[in-house]
Amino acid sequence: MGRGRKLETFEDYSRALKGKYGLGEGKDYKPWLRVQDVKSKGVRSQIYGRKTQRVHHLLSSIESQLFYLSEFSDSVIDIREQFLLLPLNYTQKIAKVIGVEHVMVN
C-alpha cells in the first residue's frame, strides 16, 4: 500500500480534521484511519458498502465480520468505521475512569 497520513503532532491532527477525516455521514463519511495509514501484518480490507455507497476501511477480520453483519441488517442505516472520538476532554475523562493512560500528542 502507499504511504498514508502521518498523525504524530497536533498540527497533523488539525490538518486531518480540516480535511474532514472522521466526519460526515453515509457516502460522505471519511474514516479517521484508512488502511494505508496503518502499518500492519494483520488483515486489512477495503470493502465497498452498498448501504453507504462508499469503500469502508477495515483494520481486522473482526471489523470485516461486523461490517458484513451491519451491511445486511435492516435495522442499520449507516456504517462509520474508524470513528474519531471527540471532544478530547471526554476521552481523557473516560481514560481516567477506566484507569488507563490517555495517549498524548505533541
N, C-alpha and C positions, 0 to 999 in steps of 0.2 A: 504494500500500500504506500501511497505517497506520504510526504511529511505532513503532519497535522498541525493544528494550532498549539501554541505554547501557552500554558496557563500557570505561570510561575510568580508573577508580580501583580500588584493591584492594578497597574496600567493594562496588563494582559486581560484581566477580568473586566475592566471598564470597556476595553475595545470589543470584547466578545458581547457584552451587554448592548453596546451601541449597534453591533451587527445583528441584534435581535436573536442571539442564540439562547435557548432555554425559554423562549417566549413564543406566543402565538397559539392558534387553535387549528384543528383539522389539517388541511393541506398546507396551511401557512405556518405550522409549528416547525421550529428548527431546534433539534435536540442540543442540549448543552454540550454533550460529548458525542463525537462521531467515531466510527470505528478507526478512522485514520489518525485520530487524536490520541489513541491509547496503544502503547506498546504491550503486546500480549502474545503468549504462545498458546493461549486457550482459543476457544471457539468464539469467533466474532462473525456477525451476519448482517447483511443489508437485505431486507425483505420488503417488497412492495406491498403496501396495505390497500386493499380495495375499499375499506371503510373510510380511510382518511385520504386516499388518493395521493400518497407520497411514500417515499422509501423510509423505512424505520432502521435505526442503527442500534443493533442489539449486541451486547458485550459478553454474553454467556449463553450456554444451551438452556439454562433455566429461564432466562429472559425470552428466548425464542419460543419456548413452550408456552409461557404465559401470553406472549403475543398471539399465538395461534388460538388459544382459548378465548382471548378477548376479541380477536378478529371475527370469530364465528358465534359470539354471544349476542343475542338480540338486545340484551339489557345494556350493552356498552355502546356509547355513541361517539367516543373519541379516545384515541390512544396516544399518550405522550410519554415516550421513553426518555431516559437520561434527563429527567426534570430537575431544574435548578431550584433549590430551596432558598427562598429569600423572604423576608429580610434577614440579614446576617445575625442580628441580635437574637432572633428566635432560635436559630440553630445553635448559637452559643448557650442559650438557656437550656435547650434540650440536652446538649452535651453535659452540662453541669448536673442536671437532674439524674441522668443515667450513669454519671461518674466516669466519663471518658474525656480525654483531652481534645479540645477543638483544634482543627487544622488552622495554622496561621499562614497568612500570605504577606510577604514583604512588600 
